[in-house]
Amino acid sequence: MDDLWPEMGEMRRIIVCADDFGMNSSVDEGILELVEMGRLSAVSCLSTGPTFAAHAASARDAGVDLGLHLNLTEPMEGSLGLSLPRLIASAYTGLLDASWIDAAIHCQLDAFELAVGRGPDYVDGHQHVHQLPGVRRRLLAVLRERYGHGQPWLRCTVPGAQQGQRPADVFKARIIGALGARALRRQAREGGWRQNNGLLGVYGLSGGAPAYSQRLYAWLRAARDGDLLMCHPAAPSATYPDGLSAQRAAEYEVLARPALSTWLAANGVHISRFGALRRHAVRESGMVHAAS
């Protein structure tokens, strides 16, 4: 029913964030091209990824927010390279070593600062590991130690509105949120950290361009002011034929279409940077904090 959708009269500001910058050249190329088209406002960086150092300056100078995509699962420097199920199990049974978590965070922040020349505008997690017990408290402590009151934003994974999405995608979004979103939000509020409102863009990373096009339109229609829409695009390439390469290329194809501008206008959505949310998108929920 139409009354389940947000009001269309007022412009809604959302962050559109591409994850995994630094993973390989195809990912980096696709993200930088979408930035140039004005389709992205944030880029999440694997700072110890194989191509990050080579392309960091291009991302830094592109007029978008750059964040640390904290990695504890991919086999890169500063990561234990645990499988996600094993990492989650270790986190929820209290078996994560705090000193290793601290070392991983510092290593990846060091690499980010070396390549970019400054700290990150925000921090999130590859496979959302930043919100796990045993990780989130250490992350906040390290960020406060390094940056004091100049705190970066944190990604909130509380699911955004899911109207128009498939049941399996809604279930996945809820599972991701259940792994620590509300606990991190509570700690963020207590410490004065800023976050996006809700998270959009969760799905099974399959289905090709037609299915992604339908999902994207539904996310834009359902978006609330201050939400974050994550994506995982890459330029089409046969050089990196992994399990997600085809779907990454499909995301790129849809995000690069001229029709996206029409979809944004039709749904009253504006792609914004984090700073615009701080100025304009303060909600009673407190999930986005105004600058003091």
Stockholm file with secondary structure:
# STOCKHOLM 1.0

chainA/1-292         MDDLWPEMGEMRRIIVCADDFGMNSSVDEGILELVEMGRLSAVSCLSTGPTFAAHAASARDAGVDLGLHLNLTEPMEGSLGLSLPRLIASAYTGLLDASWIDAAIHCQLDAFELAVGRGPDYVDGHQHVHQLPGVRRRLLAVLRERYGHGQPWLRCTVPGAQQGQRPADVFKARIIGALGARALRRQAREGGWRQNNGLLGVYGLSGGAPAYSQRLYAWLRAARDGDLLMCHPAAPSATYPDGLSAQRAAEYEVLARPALSTWLAANGVHISRFGALRRHAVRESGMVHAAS
#=GR chainA/1-292 SS CGGGSCCSSSCEEEEEEEEEETSCHHHHHHHHHHHHTTCCSEEEECTTSTTHHHHHHHHHTTTSEEEEEECSSSSSTTCCCCCHHHHHHHHHTTCSCHHHHHHHHHHHHHHHHHHHSSCCSEEEEGGGGGGSTTTHHHHHHHHHHHHTTSCCEECCCSBCCCTTCCHHHHHHHHHHHHTTHHHHHHHHHHHTCCBCSCEECCSCSCSHHHHHHHHHHHHHHHCCTTCEEEECCCCCCSSSCCTTHHHHHHHHHHHHSTHHHHHHHHTTEEECCHHHHHHHCCCTTCSSCCCC
#=GC SS_cons         CGGGSCCSSSCEEEEEEEEEETSCHHHHHHHHHHHHTTCCSEEEECTTSTTHHHHHHHHHTTTSEEEEEECSSSSSTTCCCCCHHHHHHHHHTTCSCHHHHHHHHHHHHHHHHHHHSSCCSEEEEGGGGGGSTTTHHHHHHHHHHHHTTSCCEECCCSBCCCTTCCHHHHHHHHHHHHTTHHHHHHHHHHHTCCBCSCEECCSCSCSHHHHHHHHHHHHHHHCCTTCEEEECCCCCCSSSCCTTHHHHHHHHHHHHSTHHHHHHHHTTEEECCHHHHHHHCCCTTCSSCCCC
//
